[in-house]
């Protein structure tokens, strides 16, 4: 019943190995990455970025020992201009073949993770996930979402777009409203580091795992013009804004606020679980089915 995943993102490669209980991992090993610094103007990951990625995967493989794990890469690798080359080199140099999940699958897994975290008592749910390259949305009332979409409107993507705050907000709202139905009566849940850090920035300091943290759109509206006036260094000194995410923190706040407005929600509850945990839950369930069949 031991399962694991290696989540390769823009800022880290995080290995988590569990035995049934996601709250008590057997292994949790994170290596810092800065693939955002290694993206060229054409969207390709540089050789230095590939080297750092290979080193992180090798470190994770060593930390895993004999434990099995599923390695997957998010949009920072999946959507890079040289994604095939990157994955070939990682496979050749580390012996680990990275898998890529589609944006829609990431949305489904985030929904599954949030559903598991809040439980069936949460009722109908809409899950918002802001990443670096993409945003994912999923909604439904059951174990699986009724609708799941992914759009290239992540914090890093919009930071590199050159758009101003007003244009970013309009771009996100218009594109979300065009493809995603309204779920006004559903409980809104924010997944991802972006939502967690914005909740802290906006004043929610609750850190206990059992406390339901929240983020309000009206608080974001107050913080967005403040962030726009601050330098990257000054943003990094704010509560909740990590140094490596400071550059894209303004775009992250704009995207989060626009998502909330576009879906008709003034408040989101924060889920500490997202795609990685959703995949772990899938793997645990598969292991249980195999064990039962045996």
C-alpha positions in Angstrom: 0.0 0.0 0.0 3.0 2.3 -0.3 2.6 4.9 -3.0 4.4 8.0 -4.0 4.5 10.9 -6.4 7.2 13.3 -7.6 5.7 16.7 -8.4 8.0 18.6 -10.7 6.9 22.2 -10.8 8.4 25.6 -11.6 9.8 26.2 -8.1 10.4 22.8 -6.7 10.5 19.0 -7.2 8.6 17.5 -4.3 8.6 13.8 -3.6 6.0 12.5 -1.2 5.6 8.8 -0.3 2.7 7.6 1.8 1.2 4.4 3.2 -2.5 5.0 3.2 -2.4 8.2 5.3 -1.6 11.4 3.4 -1.3 13.3 6.7 1.7 11.2 7.8 4.0 10.8 4.8 6.8 8.2 5.0 9.0 10.5 2.9 8.7 14.2 2.0 11.7 15.5 0.1 11.7 18.8 -1.7 14.4 20.3 -3.9 14.2 23.9 -4.9 14.0 24.7 -8.6 13.9 28.1 -10.4 12.7 27.1 -13.8 11.1 30.5 -14.2 14.6 31.9 -14.5 15.6 29.4 -17.1 12.8 30.1 -19.6 14.0 31.8 -22.7 12.0 34.3 -24.8 10.8 31.5 -27.0 9.5 29.5 -24.1 12.3 26.9 -24.0 14.0 25.7 -20.8 17.7 26.4 -20.9 20.5 23.8 -20.6 21.1 25.1 -17.1 17.5 24.6 -16.3 17.6 21.0 -17.6 20.7 20.3 -15.5 19.0 21.6 -12.3 15.9 19.5 -13.2 18.0 16.3 -13.6 19.8 17.0 -10.3 16.5 17.4 -8.5 15.1 14.2 -10.0 18.2 12.2 -9.0 18.0 13.6 -5.5 14.4 12.5 -5.3 15.2 9.1 -6.6 17.8 8.7 -3.9 15.4 9.9 -1.2 12.7 7.4 -2.3 15.0 4.4 -1.8 13.0 1.3 -2.8 9.6 3.1 -2.6 7.7 3.3 -5.8 6.7 6.8 -7.1 4.9 8.3 -10.1 6.9 11.3 -11.4 4.9 14.0 -13.2 5.6 17.5 -14.5 3.3 20.4 -14.5 2.9 23.2 -17.0 6.4 24.6 -16.5 7.7 21.6 -18.3 4.6 20.4 -20.2 4.1 23.7 -22.0 7.7 24.6 -22.6 8.8 24.9 -26.3 11.3 22.1 -25.9 9.3 19.8 -23.6 10.1 16.6 -25.5 13.8 17.3 -25.4 13.7 18.1 -21.7 11.9 14.8 -20.8 14.3 12.8 -23.1 17.3 14.2 -21.3 15.8 13.7 -17.9 15.0 10.1 -18.8 18.5 9.4 -20.2 20.4 11.0 -17.3 18.3 9.9 -14.4 16.4 6.7 -15.5 13.2 8.4 -14.5 10.5 9.0 -17.2 8.5 12.1 -16.4 4.8 11.9 -17.2 2.8 15.0 -18.0 -0.8 15.5 -16.9 -3.1 17.5 -19.1 -4.5 20.7 -17.6 -8.0 19.1 -17.5 -6.6 16.2 -15.5 -4.9 18.5 -13.1 -8.2 20.3 -12.6 -9.9 16.9 -11.8 -7.2 15.9 -9.3 -7.4 19.3 -7.5 -11.2 18.8 -7.3 -10.7 15.3 -5.9 -8.2 16.6 -3.3 -10.4 19.4 -2.2 -13.4 17.1 -2.0 -11.5 14.7 0.2 -10.2 17.5 2.4 -13.6 19.1 3.1 -15.7 16.0 2.9 -19.1 15.2 1.5 -20.7 17.6 3.9 -19.3 20.5 1.9 -22.0 19.9 -0.8 -21.6 21.3 -4.3 -18.1 22.6 -4.8 -16.2 24.8 -7.3 -12.4 24.4 -7.1 -10.0 27.2 -8.3 -6.3 26.4 -8.8 -3.9 29.2 -9.8 -0.5 27.9 -11.0 2.4 29.5 -12.7 1.5 28.7 -16.3 -2.2 27.8 -16.1 -5.3 28.1 -14.1 -7.6 25.1 -13.5 -11.3 25.1 -12.6 -13.5 22.2 -11.7 -17.0 22.0 -10.2 -19.5 19.4 -9.2 -21.4 17.8 -6.3 -20.0 14.2 -6.5 -16.7 12.4 -6.3 -15.9 13.5 -9.9 -16.4 17.0 -11.3 -19.1 17.8 -13.7 -16.9 20.2 -15.6 -13.1 20.7 -15.5 -11.1 23.2 -17.6 -7.6 24.6 -17.8 -6.5 27.9 -19.4 -3.1 29.5 -19.9 -3.7 32.3 -17.5 -1.3 31.4 -14.7 0.6 34.0 -12.6 3.9 33.5 -14.4 2.2 33.6 -17.8 0.4 36.9 -17.2 3.5 38.4 -15.5 5.4 37.8 -18.7 2.6 39.1 -20.9 3.2 42.8 -20.4 -0.4 43.4 -19.6 -1.4 46.0 -17.0 -3.6 45.2 -14.0 -6.9 46.2 -15.7 -6.1 44.3 -18.9 -5.1 41.2 -16.9 -8.3 41.3 -14.9 -10.4 41.7 -18.0 -8.6 38.9 -19.9 -9.1 36.4 -17.1 -12.8 37.3 -16.5 -13.7 37.3 -20.1 -12.1 34.0 -20.9 -13.4 32.2 -17.8 -17.0 33.5 -18.3 -16.8 32.2 -21.9 -16.1 28.6 -21.1 -17.1 28.0 -17.4 -20.7 27.9 -16.2 -21.8 29.7 -13.0 -22.0 27.7 -9.8 -23.3 30.5 -7.5 -24.6 28.1 -4.8 -21.5 26.0 -4.7 -18.8 26.2 -2.0 -15.8 27.9 -3.5 -12.4 26.4 -2.7 -9.0 27.8 -3.6 -6.1 25.3 -4.1 -2.4 26.1 -4.7 0.3 28.1 -3.1 -1.0 31.2 -4.7 -4.3 31.1 -2.7 -2.5 30.0 0.5 0.0 32.9 0.3 -2.7 35.4 -0.6 -4.8 34.3 2.4 -1.9 35.1 4.7 -1.2 38.4 3.0 -4.8 39.4 3.3 -4.7 38.8 7.0 -5.8 35.2 7.7 -3.0 33.9 9.9 -4.6 30.6 10.9 -2.0 27.9 10.3 -3.4 24.8 12.0 -4.2 22.1 9.5 -7.7 21.8 11.0 -8.5 25.5 10.6 -10.4 26.5 7.5 -8.6 29.5 6.1 -10.3 32.0 3.8 -9.6 34.6 1.2 -12.0 37.4 0.4 -12.2 39.2 -2.9 -12.6 42.6 -1.3 -9.3 42.1 0.6 -7.6 41.3 -2.7 -9.0 44.4 -4.3 -7.3 46.5 -1.6 -4.0 44.7 -1.9 -3.7 44.7 -5.7 -2.9 48.4 -6.0 -0.5 48.2 -3.1 1.4 45.3 -4.7 1.5 47.2 -8.0 3.4 50.0 -6.3 6.0 47.8 -4.6 9.2 46.5 -6.0 9.9 42.7 -6.1 12.2 43.1 -3.1 9.5 44.9 -1.1 6.8 42.4 -2.0 9.1 39.6 -0.7 9.1 41.2 2.7 5.3 41.0 3.0 3.6 38.2 5.1 2.8 35.2 2.9 4.8 36.3 -0.1 7.8 34.0 -0.6 11.0 35.4 -2.2 10.9 33.2 -5.2 7.2 34.0 -5.9 7.4 37.7 -5.3 7.9 38.7 -9.0 4.6 37.0 -10.0 2.7 37.9 -6.8 0.9 40.8 -8.4 -0.4 38.8 -11.3 -1.3 35.9 -8.9 -3.5 38.3 -6.9 -5.1 39.7 -10.0 -5.8 36.2 -11.4 -7.3 35.0 -8.1 -9.5 38.0 -7.7 -10.7 37.8 -11.3 -11.4 34.1 -10.9 -13.5 34.7 -7.9 -15.5 37.5 -9.6 -15.9 35.5 -12.8 -17.4 32.5 -11.0 -19.5 34.7 -8.7 -17.8 34.1 -5.3 -16.7 36.7 -2.9 -15.0 34.2 -0.5 -13.0 31.1 -1.1 -12.1 28.5 1.6 -8.4 27.4 1.3 -7.6 23.8 0.7 -4.0 22.8 1.5 -4.3 19.9 -0.8 -4.2 20.2 -4.6 -3.0 18.2 -7.7 -0.2 16.2 -5.9 -2.6 15.0 -3.1 -5.3 14.2 -5.6 -2.9 12.0 -7.5 -1.8 10.3 -4.2 -5.4 9.6 -3.4 -5.9 8.0 -6.8 -2.9 5.8 -6.3 -4.0 4.8 -2.8 -7.4 3.8 -4.1 -5.9 1.8 -7.0 -3.7 -0.1 -4.5 -6.7 -0.9 -2.4 -8.6 -2.2 -5.4 -5.6 -4.4 -6.3 -5.3 -5.7 -2.8 -9.0 -6.5 -2.6 -8.9 -8.3 -5.9 -6.0 -10.4 -4.7 
